[in-house]
Amino acid sequence: MSNYRVKELMVPLSEYATVPEGSTLFDAVLALEKAQEEFDNTKYKHRGVLILDKNRRVIGKLGQLDVLRALEPKDENSGEIKQLRQFGFSSNFVQKLHKERRMSAAPLKDLCSKATKLSVEDFMQTPSEGEFIDHEASLEMAVMQLVTGLHISLLVTRDKEIVGILRMTDVFAAVFHTMKECEIE
């Protein structure tokens, strides 16, 4: 590919949206909005928030999909509906049940109002072993980790400390740039 290193492509932790543990979903959404407003307009906007412990170490990631999942109505049947697929019920039937449940739930405005008070820890994703990459790693290694792990971002480390986040959009931009260079040659 190219001679890109992760450290050249990552967003430093200081430039990424973060909230301390114990924050609400509303705090996280506000932090994401602020980071998007302040971020360089020539780059892709942030799509998530990192959750930091009291020592400012990353303990989790909260993405846009995680926030949307928090809006899903919670009732005693929600877990049972998910299990129906394993008993041979079709995806269409299960989807129909989900749709009926959603239609009978509270309006979106009410769900949003309740969600603003929920804790980020209840919806954040705790990073797995395959979501870390060293800041000196190559673009090839980053592509491999994103593809094999089905990740949309990786946490960048230097001496076991998280120093940034490598987003799929930034990796794709570097790959696209490399493709263009190859075409010109």
Secondary structure, 3 states (H helix, E strand, C coil): CCCCEHHHHCEEHHHCCEEECCCEHHHHHHHHHHHHHHCCCCCCCCCEEEEECCCCCEEEEEEHHHHHHHCCCCCCCHHHHHHHHHHCCCHHHHHHHHHHHHHHCCCHHHHHHHHCCCEHHHCCECCCHHHEEECCCEHHHHHHHHHHHCCCEEEEEECCEEEEEEEHHHHHHHHHHHHHHHHHC
